[in-house]
Amino acid sequence: MTKISNNVGKTIITFAENHKVDMIIIGSRGSDPYHEIFLGSVANYLVNKSRIPIIVVK
């Protein structure tokens, strides 16, 4: 996982916690068409680190 993805994931979690968000919905992958099978690094970070429920859409 890249440092940029890690920072984006932390930013999303911080925002969601500060604004009392009930759920986070995120796409399953980034814009790279060669990695459609894999979960995107930001989505993966959120799924593993967030205490807020996550829905990952394809």
Biopython code that builds the backbone (N, CA, C, O; Angstrom):
import numpy as np
from Bio.PDB.StructureBuilder import StructureBuilder

atoms = [
    (1, "MET", "N", (0.848, -1.173, 0.000)),
    (1, "MET", "CA", (0.000, 0.000, 0.000)),
    (1, "MET", "C", (0.894, 1.238, 0.000)),
    (1, "MET", "O", (1.873, 1.318, 0.742)),
    (2, "THR", "N", (0.544, 2.172, -0.826)),
    (2, "THR", "CA", (1.360, 3.374, -0.928)),
    (2, "THR", "C", (1.030, 4.343, 0.199)),
    (2, "THR", "O", (-0.040, 4.276, 0.804)),
    (3, "LYS", "N", (1.954, 5.230, 0.463)),
    (3, "LYS", "CA", (1.748, 6.234, 1.497)),
    (3, "LYS", "C", (0.584, 7.151, 1.141)),
    (3, "LYS", "O", (-0.167, 7.561, 2.026)),
    (4, "ILE", "N", (0.423, 7.480, -0.132)),
    (4, "ILE", "CA", (-0.676, 8.347, -0.562)),
    (4, "ILE", "C", (-2.011, 7.687, -0.259)),
    (4, "ILE", "O", (-2.907, 8.336, 0.280)),
    (5, "SER", "N", (-2.163, 6.406, -0.596)),
    (5, "SER", "CA", (-3.403, 5.691, -0.321)),
    (5, "SER", "C", (-3.680, 5.633, 1.169)),
    (5, "SER", "O", (-4.821, 5.781, 1.608)),
    (6, "ASN", "N", (-2.634, 5.418, 1.937)),
    (6, "ASN", "CA", (-2.763, 5.372, 3.385)),
    (6, "ASN", "C", (-3.284, 6.711, 3.906)),
    (6, "ASN", "O", (-4.171, 6.743, 4.758)),
    (7, "ASN", "N", (-2.735, 7.816, 3.396)),
    (7, "ASN", "CA", (-3.172, 9.142, 3.824)),
    (7, "ASN", "C", (-4.612, 9.421, 3.416)),
    (7, "ASN", "O", (-5.360, 10.025, 4.185)),
    (8, "VAL", "N", (-5.016, 8.994, 2.227)),
    (8, "VAL", "CA", (-6.390, 9.196, 1.767)),
    (8, "VAL", "C", (-7.334, 8.410, 2.663)),
    (8, "VAL", "O", (-8.369, 8.931, 3.080)),
    (9, "GLY", "N", (-6.992, 7.171, 2.960)),
    (9, "GLY", "CA", (-7.825, 6.349, 3.841)),
    (9, "GLY", "C", (-7.972, 6.970, 5.219)),
    (9, "GLY", "O", (-9.074, 7.013, 5.766)),
    (10, "LYS", "N", (-6.876, 7.450, 5.783)),
    (10, "LYS", "CA", (-6.918, 8.101, 7.097)),
    (10, "LYS", "C", (-7.780, 9.355, 7.051)),
    (10, "LYS", "O", (-8.535, 9.626, 7.984)),
    (11, "THR", "N", (-7.669, 10.115, 5.975)),
    (11, "THR", "CA", (-8.459, 11.334, 5.816)),
    (11, "THR", "C", (-9.955, 11.014, 5.763)),
    (11, "THR", "O", (-10.763, 11.695, 6.396)),
    (12, "ILE", "N", (-10.315, 9.985, 5.011)),
    (12, "ILE", "CA", (-11.727, 9.593, 4.916)),
    (12, "ILE", "C", (-12.254, 9.153, 6.271)),
    (12, "ILE", "O", (-13.348, 9.552, 6.668)),
    (13, "ILE", "N", (-11.490, 8.337, 6.984)),
    (13, "ILE", "CA", (-11.923, 7.865, 8.308)),
    (13, "ILE", "C", (-12.048, 9.028, 9.277)),
    (13, "ILE", "O", (-13.031, 9.111, 10.013)),
    (14, "THR", "N", (-11.077, 9.922, 9.292)),
    (14, "THR", "CA", (-11.128, 11.084, 10.189)),
    (14, "THR", "C", (-12.349, 11.946, 9.897)),
    (14, "THR", "O", (-13.059, 12.351, 10.817)),
    (15, "PHE", "N", (-12.594, 12.227, 8.626)),
    (15, "PHE", "CA", (-13.761, 13.021, 8.236)),
    (15, "PHE", "C", (-15.047, 12.333, 8.680)),
    (15, "PHE", "O", (-15.930, 12.968, 9.256)),
    (16, "ALA", "N", (-15.149, 11.046, 8.414)),
    (16, "ALA", "CA", (-16.362, 10.293, 8.754)),
    (16, "ALA", "C", (-16.602, 10.282, 10.257)),
    (16, "ALA", "O", (-17.739, 10.447, 10.698)),
    (17, "GLU", "N", (-15.557, 10.091, 11.046)),
    (17, "GLU", "CA", (-15.708, 10.083, 12.501)),
    (17, "GLU", "C", (-16.068, 11.469, 13.032)),
    (17, "GLU", "O", (-16.909, 11.585, 13.924)),
    (18, "ASN", "N", (-15.448, 12.514, 12.502)),
    (18, "ASN", "CA", (-15.717, 13.881, 12.961)),
    (18, "ASN", "C", (-17.112, 14.362, 12.599)),
    (18, "ASN", "O", (-17.677, 15.207, 13.293)),
    (19, "HIS", "N", (-17.671, 13.832, 11.519)),
    (19, "HIS", "CA", (-18.998, 14.252, 11.068)),
    (19, "HIS", "C", (-20.084, 13.230, 11.384)),
    (19, "HIS", "O", (-21.201, 13.317, 10.875)),
    (20, "LYS", "N", (-19.742, 12.261, 12.231)),
    (20, "LYS", "CA", (-20.688, 11.238, 12.683)),
    (20, "LYS", "C", (-21.407, 10.539, 11.521)),
    (20, "LYS", "O", (-22.626, 10.369, 11.534)),
    (21, "VAL", "N", (-20.620, 10.141, 10.524)),
    (21, "VAL", "CA", (-21.139, 9.431, 9.356)),
    (21, "VAL", "C", (-21.547, 8.019, 9.788)),
    (21, "VAL", "O", (-20.832, 7.374, 10.554)),
    (22, "ASP", "N", (-22.698, 7.539, 9.296)),
    (22, "ASP", "CA", (-23.202, 6.218, 9.666)),
    (22, "ASP", "C", (-22.574, 5.098, 8.840)),
    (22, "ASP", "O", (-22.419, 3.979, 9.329)),
    (23, "MET", "N", (-22.217, 5.390, 7.600)),
    (23, "MET", "CA", (-21.689, 4.363, 6.706)),
    (23, "MET", "C", (-20.854, 5.021, 5.614)),
    (23, "MET", "O", (-21.141, 6.137, 5.180)),
    (24, "ILE", "N", (-19.819, 4.314, 5.180)),
    (24, "ILE", "CA", (-18.973, 4.786, 4.080)),
    (24, "ILE", "C", (-19.203, 3.861, 2.894)),
    (24, "ILE", "O", (-19.160, 2.639, 3.035)),
    (25, "ILE", "N", (-19.446, 4.443, 1.729)),
    (25, "ILE", "CA", (-19.606, 3.675, 0.493)),
    (25, "ILE", "C", (-18.468, 4.078, -0.432)),
    (25, "ILE", "O", (-18.243, 5.265, -0.669)),
    (26, "ILE", "N", (-17.749, 3.085, -0.953)),
    (26, "ILE", "CA", (-16.576, 3.352, -1.787)),
    (26, "ILE", "C", (-16.527, 2.349, -2.932)),
    (26, "ILE", "O", (-16.996, 1.219, -2.805)),
    (27, "GLY", "N", (-15.955, 2.778, -4.050)),
    (27, "GLY", "CA", (-15.756, 1.879, -5.186)),
    (27, "GLY", "C", (-14.699, 0.837, -4.878)),
    (27, "GLY", "O", (-13.814, 1.056, -4.050)),
    (28, "SER", "N", (-14.799, -0.297, -5.552)),
    (28, "SER", "CA", (-13.905, -1.417, -5.255)),
    (28, "SER", "C", (-12.491, -1.234, -5.786)),
    (28, "SER", "O", (-11.570, -1.904, -5.320)),
    (29, "ARG", "N", (-12.303, -0.341, -6.748)),
    (29, "ARG", "CA", (-10.963, -0.163, -7.305)),
    (29, "ARG", "C", (-10.787, 1.265, -7.773)),
    (29, "ARG", "O", (-11.750, 2.016, -7.928)),
    (30, "GLY", "N", (-9.536, 1.618, -7.995)),
    (30, "GLY", "CA", (-9.230, 2.946, -8.499)),
    (30, "GLY", "C", (-9.433, 3.017, -10.000)),
    (30, "GLY", "O", (-10.162, 2.205, -10.572)),
    (31, "SER", "N", (-8.807, 3.963, -10.627)),
    (31, "SER", "CA", (-9.008, 4.196, -12.057)),
    (31, "SER", "C", (-8.131, 3.325, -12.951)),
    (31, "SER", "O", (-8.237, 3.404, -14.175)),
    (32, "ASP", "N", (-7.274, 2.504, -12.371)),
    (32, "ASP", "CA", (-6.379, 1.664, -13.168)),
    (32, "ASP", "C", (-7.135, 0.450, -13.713)),
    (32, "ASP", "O", (-7.485, -0.439, -12.936)),
    (33, "PRO", "N", (-7.398, 0.382, -15.019)),
    (33, "PRO", "CA", (-8.197, -0.708, -15.587)),
    (33, "PRO", "C", (-7.512, -2.075, -15.552)),
    (33, "PRO", "O", (-8.176, -3.094, -15.744)),
    (34, "TYR", "N", (-6.216, -2.119, -15.315)),
    (34, "TYR", "CA", (-5.485, -3.387, -15.299)),
    (34, "TYR", "C", (-5.636, -4.140, -13.984)),
    (34, "TYR", "O", (-5.226, -5.297, -13.883)),
    (35, "HIS", "N", (-6.214, -3.501, -12.986)),
    (35, "HIS", "CA", (-6.336, -4.138, -11.681)),
    (35, "HIS", "C", (-7.793, -4.333, -11.273)),
    (35, "HIS", "O", (-8.119, -4.201, -10.094)),
    (36, "GLU", "N", (-8.682, -4.646, -12.228)),
    (36, "GLU", "CA", (-10.089, -4.771, -11.869)),
    (36, "GLU", "C", (-10.366, -5.926, -10.929)),
    (36, "GLU", "O", (-11.380, -5.906, -10.233)),
    (37, "ILE", "N", (-9.516, -6.920, -10.881)),
    (37, "ILE", "CA", (-9.743, -8.069, -9.997)),
    (37, "ILE", "C", (-9.457, -7.693, -8.540)),
    (37, "ILE", "O", (-10.107, -8.212, -7.633)),
    (38, "PHE", "N", (-8.516, -6.819, -8.312)),
    (38, "PHE", "CA", (-8.051, -6.518, -6.962)),
    (38, "PHE", "C", (-8.825, -5.366, -6.337)),
    (38, "PHE", "O", (-9.280, -4.455, -7.029)),
    (39, "LEU", "N", (-8.965, -5.421, -5.029)),
    (39, "LEU", "CA", (-9.569, -4.326, -4.283)),
    (39, "LEU", "C", (-8.587, -3.163, -4.272)),
    (39, "LEU", "O", (-7.398, -3.360, -4.024)),
    (40, "GLY", "N", (-9.072, -1.955, -4.537)),
    (40, "GLY", "CA", (-8.207, -0.786, -4.527)),
    (40, "GLY", "C", (-7.572, -0.576, -3.166)),
    (40, "GLY", "O", (-8.118, -1.012, -2.152)),
    (41, "SER", "N", (-6.437, 0.080, -3.132)),
    (41, "SER", "CA", (-5.694, 0.225, -1.879)),
    (41, "SER", "C", (-6.435, 1.080, -0.855)),
    (41, "SER", "O", (-6.362, 0.801, 0.341)),
    (42, "VAL", "N", (-7.146, 2.116, -1.299)),
    (42, "VAL", "CA", (-7.912, 2.940, -0.355)),
    (42, "VAL", "C", (-9.084, 2.127, 0.198)),
    (42, "VAL", "O", (-9.332, 2.133, 1.404)),
    (43, "ALA", "N", (-9.797, 1.433, -0.676)),
    (43, "ALA", "CA", (-10.915, 0.592, -0.229)),
    (43, "ALA", "C", (-10.418, -0.479, 0.735)),
    (43, "ALA", "O", (-11.049, -0.739, 1.760)),
    (44, "ASN", "N", (-9.307, -1.089, 0.411)),
    (44, "ASN", "CA", (-8.731, -2.112, 1.284)),
    (44, "ASN", "C", (-8.368, -1.531, 2.648)),
    (44, "ASN", "O", (-8.634, -2.146, 3.680)),
    (45, "TYR", "N", (-7.767, -0.357, 2.651)),
    (45, "TYR", "CA", (-7.417, 0.300, 3.912)),
    (45, "TYR", "C", (-8.665, 0.556, 4.758)),
    (45, "TYR", "O", (-8.679, 0.280, 5.958)),
    (46, "LEU", "N", (-9.711, 1.086, 4.124)),
    (46, "LEU", "CA", (-10.936, 1.393, 4.857)),
    (46, "LEU", "C", (-11.580, 0.139, 5.425)),
    (46, "LEU", "O", (-12.015, 0.130, 6.576)),
    (47, "VAL", "N", (-11.643, -0.913, 4.628)),
    (47, "VAL", "CA", (-12.246, -2.164, 5.091)),
    (47, "VAL", "C", (-11.516, -2.696, 6.320)),
    (47, "VAL", "O", (-12.143, -3.235, 7.233)),
    (48, "ASN", "N", (-10.205, -2.548, 6.344)),
    (48, "ASN", "CA", (-9.418, -3.104, 7.442)),
    (48, "ASN", "C", (-9.242, -2.182, 8.640)),
    (48, "ASN", "O", (-8.959, -2.663, 9.737)),
    (49, "LYS", "N", (-9.398, -0.879, 8.466)),
    (49, "LYS", "CA", (-9.091, 0.058, 9.554)),
    (49, "LYS", "C", (-10.294, 0.802, 10.131)),
    (49, "LYS", "O", (-10.236, 1.275, 11.266)),
    (50, "SER", "N", (-11.374, 0.910, 9.373)),
    (50, "SER", "CA", (-12.497, 1.733, 9.817)),
    (50, "SER", "C", (-13.379, 1.010, 10.826)),
    (50, "SER", "O", (-13.651, -0.183, 10.689)),
    (51, "ARG", "N", (-13.821, 1.747, 11.841)),
    (51, "ARG", "CA", (-14.810, 1.216, 12.784)),
    (51, "ARG", "C", (-16.224, 1.500, 12.283)),
    (51, "ARG", "O", (-17.201, 0.976, 12.816)),
    (52, "ILE", "N", (-16.316, 2.331, 11.259)),
    (52, "ILE", "CA", (-17.605, 2.663, 10.635)),
    (52, "ILE", "C", (-17.870, 1.597, 9.565)),
    (52, "ILE", "O", (-16.945, 1.202, 8.854)),
    (53, "PRO", "N", (-19.117, 1.125, 9.440)),
    (53, "PRO", "CA", (-19.411, 0.126, 8.407)),
    (53, "PRO", "C", (-19.067, 0.643, 7.006)),
    (53, "PRO", "O", (-19.257, 1.819, 6.698)),
    (54, "ILE", "N", (-18.561, -0.260, 6.172)),
    (54, "ILE", "CA", (-18.141, 0.064, 4.813)),
    (54, "ILE", "C", (-18.950, -0.780, 3.829)),
    (54, "ILE", "O", (-19.145, -1.976, 4.047)),
    (55, "ILE", "N", (-19.416, -0.162, 2.754)),
    (55, "ILE", "CA", (-19.978, -0.892, 1.618)),
    (55, "ILE", "C", (-19.046, -0.634, 0.446)),
    (55, "ILE", "O", (-18.779, 0.514, 0.091)),
    (56, "VAL", "N", (-18.552, -1.716, -0.151)),
    (56, "VAL", "CA", (-17.674, -1.616, -1.307)),
    (56, "VAL", "C", (-18.493, -2.024, -2.535)),
    (56, "VAL", "O", (-19.012, -3.139, -2.596)),
    (57, "VAL", "N", (-18.605, -1.123, -3.506)),
    (57, "VAL", "CA", (-19.368, -1.402, -4.727)),
    (57, "VAL", "C", (-18.425, -1.618, -5.899)),
    (57, "VAL", "O", (-17.339, -1.042, -5.970)),
    (58, "LYS", "N", (-18.871, -2.458, -6.805)),
    (58, "LYS", "CA", (-18.046, -2.757, -7.980)),
    (58, "LYS", "C", (-18.515, -1.943, -9.148)),
    (58, "LYS", "O", (-17.952, -2.046, -10.238)),
]
sb = StructureBuilder()
sb.init_structure("model")
sb.init_model(0)
sb.init_chain("A")
sb.init_seg("    ")
for serial, (resi, resn, name, xyz) in enumerate(atoms, 1):
    if name == "N":
        sb.init_residue(resn, " ", resi, " ")
    sb.init_atom(name, np.array(xyz, "f"), 0.0, 1.0, " ", f" {name:<3s}", serial, name[0])
structure = sb.get_structure()
